[in-house]
Amino acid sequence: MARTAEANQRLREAQRVKILESASRVFARLGRAATMADVATEAQVSQGLAYRYFASKEALFQALIEQAMQTNPTGLQSFLEMPGTPGERLALLLSRLVESRCEHPELYQILDQVQNSETTPNNLRALIRKRGQIFLDVMSQLIVEGQATNEIAGGDPAQLVTAIAACLEGLTKLALPHPEQFKKNCPDVGIILRMLKPQVD
């Protein structure tokens, strides 16, 4: 019995997702030196099939960058306006960030490579940096507001932001050598949030 057009579309989409997921692992390991052959091997498909979905390695890499940018929390400034106390909103923001890094560490590794590569176009590097700065600004504001409500530990907000950002970047780098082991042992966000808890006398 012939497949319907809808079934064929689902199959094509599943193949595309499979190739993208495989490419994210390969590019995270090998960087831009990865080839379409490497991706096809990882995805267990022929190179010809990989090229049917992505015309070139650059097109595939660009699709990964777009996916990684979408995985990065969008609408970060909405955390400043949503209901809840500053501490609750900060906890929600960090929960989503940690969860995203635990589920898709390779996408963050690729973003890290892109940001630090000399071959990255200036406009793309600037876009990644802008998103990073928005995140730091939002987190800093939530910390300041949370200190005012005694939900967040005292101290220099800039230093607290730096400590949290270092934890998140560390998760990205720790996942590279053993991604499956990392996913099993990825820390609960509560461990990171303890750094922000006020000390009880």
N, C-alpha and C positions, 0 to 999 in steps of 0.2 A: 504494500500500500504506500503510495507516494506521500511524502511529508507535505503539510500545508505550508503556505508562504509564511505564516506566523511561526510555525515550528522551525523552518529554515532560518528565520530571523533570530530566534532564540539561540539556535546552534551557532550562528555566526557571532553573536554577541558573547556567548560563552567562550568561543575560541579566542576572540579578541581579548577578553579579560584574562584568560589563561596565558596568552603571550605577554600581556602587560605585566602580570604578576611575576612571570619568569624573568622578564627583562629587568624588573626592579631589583630582583635578587642578584642578577648578573652584573648590572651596572653598579650596584652598591659594593660588590666584591672587587670588580675589575676597573671601575671608572670608565672613562671614555674610550679606553683601549678595548673594551668589549666589542665583539662582532655580532652580526646577525646569526652567524653559525653558532656562536656561544648561546645566544638566546634560544635558537631553535632546538639545540640539544637540551637545554634546561626545560623547555616546554614540551619536549618529546614530540615535536612536529618537524616537518620538512622545512628547509629554508624557503622553498617556493611558497609554502603556505604562509610563512611569516611575512614574506614580501607581498602577499595578496592583501594583508591587512595594513601593512606599513611599507610605504614605497622605498624607504631607506632607513639606515641606522639613525640618522639625524631626525627623521620624522618620528621614529619610535621614541627617541630620547626626549623630543619636544613634548610628545604625549605624556611621558612620565613626569616631566616638569609641571605640566598643566594639572595632572592628577595630584601631584605633591602639593601644589599651591592650593588646591581645593581641600585637601586633607588638613592643611594648616587651618586653625580655627578662623573662620570668616566671621565678620560682624563682631570683632573683638570689643568694639566700643559699646555694644549692646549690654555687656556685663556691667557697665557703669549705670545703666538705666533700669535693668530688670528688677523685679521685686526681691526682697530679702535684705538682710543686713550686709554690710561690706564684707564681713568675715565669711558669710555664707556664699556670697557671689565669688569671692576669691577662691574658696574651696571648690566651687563648681568649675571655675575656669581651669584650675590646676588639675582637677580630676579629668577633665576632657583632654588636656594636654598630655598627661601621663598615659591615659588610656590609648590615645592616638599613637603615641610613640611605642607603646607595648605591642599594639596590633599591627602597625605599619612602620617598623624601624627603618626599613630600607628606603622608604620615601624621604625620610628626614636625612638619611645619609647622602642621598642623591642631591638634595637641596644644599647640604653642607659642601659637597664637592663643587656644585655649580657656583656657589658664592665665593669659593676660594680658588677657582680655576682662572688662570690668566686668559683662557680662550673664551670665557663667558662674555657675551655682549654687555656693554655697560648698562643698557636699559634694564636688562633682566636682573643683573646684580643689584641695581638700585631698587628695583621692585621688591626683591627679597629682603634687602636691608630695611626698606620702608615698613614692610610688614613686621619685621622683627622689632623695629622701634615702636610701632603702635602697641605691640604686645608689652614691651617694657614700660611704656607710659601708662597703659591701662593697669598693669599689675602694681605700679608705683602708686597710682591714685587710690586703688583699693586698699593698699597697705596703709597709706596715710589716713584714709577714712576709718579703717579698722582699728588703727591706733587711737583715734579719737573716741571710738566706742569701747575701748579696752578689750577688743576681740583679738588684736594682733600685738605681738611683743613690741616693746619699745626699742628704740635704736634708730640708726640712720636708715631711712627707707631705701636709699640707693644701694646700701650694702646688703640689705635683705633681698632686694631685687636681684643683685648680682649673684648671691648665694643660690637662689632658686633657679635662675637661668643656668648657672653652672651645673646644677643637678640635672636639669633637662637635657643640656648638651651632653653631659656625661652618659646619660641613658642612650643617646643616639650612638655614641662611640663604643660603648660597651657591647652593644648588640651586634657589632660587625663580625667579630671572630666566630661567635657561636649563636646565631640568631634563634634557633629553636630552644636552646637552653635559656637564653635571655627571656624569651616569652614565658617560659615556665616560672622564672624567678623574678619577673618584673615587679618592682616594689609597689605596694599599695600607696596611694596618694597620701594616706594618713601619716606615713613615715616622713614624707617631705613636709607636710603641714605642721608636724611637731616643732619644726624650727621656728614657726611663726606664732606658737602658742605663748601667751604671757606666762611669766613665772609666777607661781603661787607662793606667797610668803608663808 
